[in-house]
Amino acid sequence: RSTDPRISVIGTGYLGATHAVCMAELGFDVTGVDIDAGRIRRLSAGEVPFYEPGLEALLRKNLEAGRLTFTGSLAEAVERADVHFVCVGTPQQPDSGAADLRHVEAAVSGLITAGLGPGDLVVGKSTVPAGTATRLAAKLAAGVPGAELAWNPEFLREGFAVDDTLRPDRLVFGVAPEGTAERRLRAVYAQMIGDGVPVVVTDHTTAELVKVAANAFLATKISFINAMAEVCEATGGDVVELASALAHDARIGRRFLQAGIGFGGGCLPKDIRAFQARADELGVGRALTFLGEVDAVNIRARARAVALAREALGGSPANRTVGVLGAAFKPNSDDIRDSPALEVAEALRRAGAHVSVYDPAAAENARACHPNLCFADSVVGAVAGAEVVLVLTEWHEFRELDPAVLRPHVARPIVIDGRGALDPQRWRTAGWTYRALGRPRR
Ligand code: UDX
């Protein structure tokens, strides 16, 4: 199929590695590019450098089929491909919270100097502040007359990255009015479009905004229910029953109403801060002041879990033994970026507790960043002798725990369910004191 788009993917982090593999899976020739030589080596050897169910098998399959190669050279990508996806990171700047765009800028400049041609299409996938694509389009037009830029945000969730990429809820194409980008993106995604995935074609800025608005909405939904949990605590209400009653209203829906220690990860926290910073720059900061509250409720959820643990210990955590189940920011992930679980564990350790943590996938990453926490190899190892146990990531393995089996291993049977992962009745029947944010103390 010589008319098929030939694809390069710049940046092989979470987003880029998944996108490259999935594009190859669709049958295209794909070149993945990264400045990190170690990453290129591992991906070329068929090894995914992070935990993502199903991705490694697809990587190997497509490497073997000869459709997928990885390189450190942008010049090679420019030579081999004509559609270039930019999937580099946009981290949070430490002071302002604004997005750091240096990798995105470097990718586009790099493509220009590597010899991008007039017929080439550059497609941004990274999450960027509104206005970035328009600026990059001008830079590209000045550098390579005839080359085009489109914005095609990515909504994949960690843990479901392959499925979300191959079967997205929607495709958003932000394009300039009179170009070829829409036609070419339709060719890239022809199979999904044929399967009925809806396409929204819009301008650059709206496409950028869809992504940040979606994440802002999701974050708001989580903080809304966590705010209700605070009210439940003050009134004796039950946030889980409240959420399930709310969910019957189809306008509200049941998803993202799980109260607990709040959202973390590499996207939601940084994206709502970058969105506020951008709104401030644009002079519409007031429109997004509520996101500051969303952030505050979220941070408070972590502190409330720490307070519950203190209370369970009858005061100071100093020299007390605490078992923590979960380190990843969510289950089915080894990602510990801005992990609420680790922040709660660290706060208890700083207050003097002996904290032992178990996580089925994220322990290695957690150990590297939190050298003062102890890590156990099993649930039993983490809770041995504990005076309170906290469940802080809702891994399936923790949901399935038998409280009766666990009980003899702890010093005092008190469990704090930070994620609404456990059945309170079952734990209470087995002799445990069950506590959760926003739930009554029966
Ligand atoms: C998110 C968006 O869902 C995705 O569309 C976007 O592209 C990237 O950011 P991800 O960071 O992988 O994806 O995680 P997500 O599943 O959205 O969970 C984010 C955080 O919210 C996790 O810490 C999770 O534990 C928490 N969460 C989620 C809740 O606390 N309550 C909920 O009801 C749902």
Boltz pocket constraint, residues with backbone or C-beta under 6 A from the ligand:
constraints:
  - pocket:
      binder: B
      contacts: [[A, 154], [A, 155], [A, 156], [A, 157], [A, 158], [A, 159], [A, 215], [A, 218], [A, 222], [A, 255], [A, 256], [A, 257], [A, 258], [A, 259], [A, 260], [A, 261], [A, 262], [A, 263], [A, 264], [A, 265], [A, 266], [A, 267], [A, 268], [A, 329], [A, 330]]
      max_distance: 6.0
